[in-house]
Amino acid sequence: MGVVEEVPADNLQGTCWDENMLGLRQSVVLLIPLLGLSVHNSSAQGVGGDSSQVGSIQVHVVYANSSPAGRHLRVRLMNGPSSTTISESFTNEQGAAQFVSIPIGEYHVVVSGDGIQEADSGEFEVDRRKMSQSIYVTVRPTEEGANDHVEQGQPSVSKAELAIPPRARKESDRAAKAMTEQDWAKALEHLQRAIEIYPDYTMVYNNMGVVYGRLNDPQREREAFQKAIDVDSHFAPAYVNLAKLSLRGQDPADAENLLERANQAEPNNAETMMLLAQAQLLNKHYDAAIRTSRDVHAIPHENLAVIHYIAARAMERANRPQDALVELQTFLAEEPKGARADHVRDEIAQLQQKPN
């Protein structure tokens, strides 16, 4: 059974697959990100370090008429022009998400979610001259999403949202603030209070799972994510989080099942489907991995070149070397620079030297 390395949540750039373990090819290692756990409606965890070398980013997601796009939209912070996700957050009711303690450098954010078309901020810089800055990302509603707007671009509010008592929501927001400050014990206190007030607070159970992970309590971590699903069987982030735990725990079969359910709950999420293709490859479901990779390529997405590498791996194992070569070349077209690109060039050279 293949092993995916466990990734510290504050260092998501160094994940690798050891393909010797996967039995796909000896002495070949490629960096493929296993994303950190999804925090729902809270700021993403920051990376510690010298305060003069880090900054904060406030992301505002708005519609074309400047009205806020609302809650529960996924915001991914990515390194430079690449598809490497540094951190992930979800918007609050004002359509805002925050990333703190981000090392100086080049970044971009990608926004996705129900009812909107995926949008990219374009590249921006965190540097010493602007250690705190606001980034505005304009999104467009999908055809289905447009029907859900009640007036002037304002999103409709679900019954579940209306059922949350204000006191519980305040405790959740206080927990979110503590999470941005990496005060996990304080965050847990506020999350537990929110649950005491409103026991069916799905989002809070999900965030509890993230906090328990930070507190190195894997049993409660998994239990919290499972409770989120028990409360709301359509809550995709909890399925994804459980699947990531399964991948780290060397159980890709369970991960594949969970990611299938996440994909049913939130169709056409490119990032979830990329993880699904990864799990299918690990399970030697090569045809399925190829189909999922094709599906990802067919839907709107940004900076997810790694899906072509997964497809190439599956094609190689399915004895389709020429198709694998095309996928690797497509990877380079989408991500021409960096260590991963250099690695793929080496693989292309090796494939081209093989007899047909």
C-alpha positions in Angstrom: 0.0 0.0 0.0 1.3 3.4 -0.9 2.4 6.0 1.6 1.7 9.7 1.4 3.9 11.6 3.8 2.2 13.5 6.5 2.5 17.3 6.0 3.0 19.8 8.7 0.2 22.3 8.3 2.7 25.2 8.3 4.9 23.6 5.6 2.8 22.4 2.7 5.4 22.8 0.0 7.5 19.8 0.8 5.0 16.9 0.4 6.3 14.0 -1.7 5.2 10.6 -2.9 7.9 8.0 -2.7 7.1 6.0 -5.9 9.3 3.2 -4.8 6.7 2.6 -2.1 3.9 3.0 -4.6 5.6 0.4 -6.9 5.3 2.8 -9.8 8.9 3.5 -10.5 12.1 3.1 -8.4 14.1 6.1 -7.2 11.6 8.7 -8.4 10.1 11.3 -6.1 7.8 14.1 -7.1 6.5 16.9 -5.0 2.7 16.7 -4.9 0.9 18.7 -2.3 -1.4 17.0 0.2 -3.3 20.1 1.4 -3.7 21.1 5.0 -7.0 20.6 6.7 -9.8 22.9 5.6 -10.8 25.5 8.2 -14.4 26.6 7.7 -15.2 30.3 8.1 -12.0 31.1 9.9 -8.6 32.6 9.0 -6.0 30.2 7.9 -3.1 29.2 10.1 -0.1 31.4 9.7 3.5 30.5 9.4 5.6 31.6 12.3 8.9 33.5 12.1 10.5 37.0 12.3 7.7 39.6 12.2 9.8 41.7 9.9 9.7 38.9 7.3 6.0 38.2 7.3 2.8 40.0 6.5 -1.0 39.6 6.6 -3.5 39.6 3.8 -7.2 40.5 4.0 -9.1 39.0 1.1 -12.4 40.6 0.1 -14.6 38.6 -2.2 -17.2 40.7 -4.0 -19.6 40.7 -6.9 -19.3 43.1 -9.8 -21.6 45.6 -8.0 -19.2 45.6 -5.1 -21.6 43.7 -2.7 -19.9 41.1 -0.6 -20.2 37.5 -1.9 -21.0 36.1 1.5 -20.0 33.1 3.6 -18.5 29.7 3.0 -16.5 30.5 -0.2 -13.1 28.7 -0.3 -10.1 30.9 -0.5 -6.8 29.3 -1.3 -3.5 31.2 -0.9 -1.0 29.9 -3.4 2.8 30.4 -3.8 3.7 32.7 -6.8 2.2 31.5 -10.1 2.2 27.9 -9.0 -0.5 25.5 -7.8 1.1 25.0 -4.4 -1.4 25.9 -1.8 0.2 27.6 1.2 -3.0 28.0 3.3 -6.7 27.8 3.0 -9.6 29.7 4.6 -13.3 30.4 4.1 -15.1 33.7 3.9 -17.3 35.1 6.6 -20.6 36.8 6.2 -18.9 39.9 4.8 -17.2 37.8 2.1 -13.8 38.3 3.9 -11.0 35.9 4.7 -7.7 36.6 6.4 -4.2 35.1 6.2 -1.7 36.1 8.8 2.1 35.6 9.3 2.7 35.0 5.6 6.4 35.1 4.6 7.3 37.9 2.2 7.1 36.8 -1.4 4.8 36.4 -4.4 1.3 35.0 -4.0 -2.1 34.7 -5.6 -5.5 33.6 -4.2 -8.1 31.4 -5.9 -11.7 31.7 -4.8 -14.3 28.9 -5.4 -17.6 27.7 -4.0 -21.2 27.0 -4.6 -23.0 29.5 -6.8 -19.9 31.2 -8.1 -17.4 30.8 -10.9 -13.9 30.2 -9.8 -11.8 33.4 -9.7 -8.1 34.2 -9.4 -6.7 37.4 -7.9 -3.6 37.5 -10.1 -0.2 37.7 -8.5 0.6 40.2 -5.7 3.6 40.7 -3.4 3.9 40.6 0.4 7.0 42.8 1.2 8.3 45.0 3.9 6.7 48.1 2.4 3.2 46.7 2.7 3.1 44.2 5.5 -0.7 44.3 5.7 -2.8 44.7 2.6 -6.3 44.1 1.3 -6.9 42.1 -1.9 -10.2 42.3 -3.7 -11.4 39.4 -5.9 -14.5 39.9 -8.0 -16.5 36.8 -8.7 -19.4 36.1 -11.0 -22.4 33.9 -10.0 -23.1 30.7 -11.9 -26.4 30.4 -13.7 -27.7 28.4 -10.8 -26.2 30.8 -8.3 -27.8 33.8 -9.9 -31.2 32.3 -9.1 -30.3 32.2 -5.4 -29.6 36.0 -5.1 -32.4 37.7 -3.4 -31.6 41.3 -4.4 -28.7 43.2 -6.0 -26.3 40.3 -5.8 -26.8 39.5 -2.2 -26.7 35.8 -1.6 -29.7 34.0 -0.1 -29.4 32.8 3.5 -30.1 29.1 4.1 -32.4 27.9 6.9 -29.4 26.3 8.6 -27.7 29.6 8.7 -30.8 31.4 10.1 -31.1 28.7 12.8 -27.7 29.5 14.3 -28.2 31.6 17.5 -26.2 34.9 17.5 -24.4 33.9 20.7 -23.1 30.7 19.1 -22.0 32.6 16.0 -20.1 35.1 18.2 -18.3 32.2 19.9 -17.4 30.8 16.5 -16.0 34.1 15.4 -14.0 34.4 18.6 -12.6 31.0 17.9 -11.7 32.1 14.4 -9.7 35.0 15.8 -7.9 32.7 18.3 -7.1 30.4 15.4 -5.5 33.2 13.4 -3.3 33.9 16.5 -2.6 30.1 16.8 -4.0 30.1 20.3 -5.4 26.6 19.9 -6.5 26.1 23.5 -8.4 29.4 23.5 -10.0 28.5 20.1 -11.1 25.2 21.5 -12.8 26.9 24.5 -14.8 29.1 22.2 -15.7 26.3 19.9 -16.9 24.2 22.8 -19.1 27.1 24.0 -20.6 27.5 20.6 -21.5 23.8 20.6 -23.0 24.1 24.0 -25.2 26.9 22.7 -26.0 25.2 19.4 -25.2 21.4 19.3 -25.9 21.2 15.5 -23.2 23.7 14.5 -21.6 21.8 11.6 -19.0 24.4 10.8 -17.8 24.4 14.4 -17.3 20.7 14.6 -15.2 20.9 11.4 -13.0 23.7 13.0 -12.8 21.6 16.2 -11.2 18.9 14.1 -8.6 21.3 12.8 -7.9 22.5 16.3 -7.6 19.0 17.8 -5.1 18.3 15.0 -3.0 21.2 16.1 -3.3 19.9 19.7 -2.0 16.5 18.6 -5.2 14.7 19.5 -5.9 12.5 16.4 -8.8 10.6 17.9 -10.8 13.7 18.8 -9.7 15.2 15.5 -11.3 12.4 13.5 -14.4 12.3 15.8 -15.0 16.1 15.3 -14.9 15.8 11.5 -17.2 12.7 11.7 -19.6 14.7 13.9 -19.7 17.5 11.3 -20.8 14.9 8.8 -23.3 13.3 11.2 -25.0 16.7 11.6 -24.9 17.6 7.9 -24.2 14.8 5.5 -23.7 17.3 2.7 -20.9 19.2 4.3 -18.1 18.6 1.9 -15.1 20.1 3.8 -15.4 17.5 6.6 -15.4 14.7 4.1 -12.2 16.2 2.5 -10.6 16.6 5.9 -11.3 13.0 6.9 -10.0 11.9 3.5 -6.7 13.7 4.1 -6.4 12.0 7.5 -6.9 8.7 5.7 -4.3 9.5 3.1 -1.8 10.3 5.9 -2.8 7.2 7.7 -2.0 5.0 4.7 -5.6 4.2 3.9 -6.2 5.4 0.4 -9.2 3.2 0.0 -11.1 5.0 2.7 -9.9 8.3 1.3 -11.2 7.5 -2.1 -14.7 6.7 -0.7 -14.7 9.9 1.4 -13.6 12.0 -1.6 -16.3 10.5 -3.8 -18.9 11.6 -1.2 -17.3 15.0 -1.0 -17.5 15.3 -4.8 -21.2 14.3 -4.6 -21.9 16.9 -1.9 -20.0 19.7 -3.8 -19.6 18.7 -7.4 -16.9 20.1 -9.7 -14.6 21.2 -7.0 -11.3 20.9 -8.8 -9.1 20.6 -5.7 -11.3 17.8 -4.2 -11.2 16.0 -7.6 -7.4 16.3 -7.7 -7.2 14.6 -4.3 -9.7 12.0 -5.6 -7.5 11.2 -8.6 -4.5 10.9 -6.2 -6.4 8.4 -4.1 -7.5 6.5 -7.1 -3.9 6.3 -8.4 -2.7 5.0 -5.0 -5.5 2.3 -5.1 -4.3 1.3 -8.6 -7.7 2.4 -10.0 -5.9 3.7 -13.1 -8.8 4.1 -15.4 -10.7 6.0 -12.7 -7.8 8.3 -12.0 -7.5 9.1 -15.7 -11.3 9.8 -15.9 -11.1 12.1 -12.9 -8.1 13.9 -14.2 -9.9 14.5 -17.5 -12.9 15.8 -15.5 -10.7 18.3 -13.7 -9.2 19.5 -16.9 -12.7 20.0 -18.3 -14.0 22.3 -15.6 -12.8 25.9 -14.7 -9.7 25.8 -12.5 -6.5 27.6 -11.9 -2.9 26.5 -11.3 -3.6 22.7 -10.9 -1.0 21.4 -13.3 -0.3 18.5 -11.0 -3.5 16.8 -12.2 -1.6 16.1 -15.5 1.2 14.4 -13.6 -1.4 12.2 -11.8 -2.9 11.4 -15.2 0.5 10.6 -16.6 1.3 8.2 -13.8 -2.0 6.4 -14.3 -1.5 6.2 -18.1 2.0 4.8 -17.6 0.7 2.1 -15.4 -2.1 1.4 -17.9 0.6 0.8 -20.5 -0.1 4.1 -22.4 3.4 5.7 -22.4 2.7 8.0 -25.3 -0.4 9.4 -23.6 1.6 9.8 -20.4 4.2 11.8 -22.4 1.5 14.1 -23.6 0.2 14.7 -20.1 3.8 15.5 -18.8 4.2 18.0 -21.6 0.9 19.6 -20.7 2.1 19.8 -17.1 5.2 21.8 -18.3 3.0 24.1 -20.4 1.0 25.0 -17.3 3.9 25.0 -14.8 7.2 25.6 -16.8 9.3 26.7 -13.8 10.4 25.3 -10.5 11.6 22.0 -9.0 8.6 20.1 -10.1 9.0 21.2 -13.7 12.7 20.2 -13.6 11.6 16.8 -12.3 9.0 16.4 -15.1 11.6 17.3 -17.7 13.8 14.4 -16.4 10.8 12.1 -16.7 10.0 13.1 -20.2 13.6 12.5 -21.2 13.5 9.0 -19.7 10.2 8.2 -21.5 11.5 9.4 -24.8 14.5 7.1 -24.4 12.3 4.0 -23.9 11.7 1.8 -27.0 8.2 1.9 -28.3 
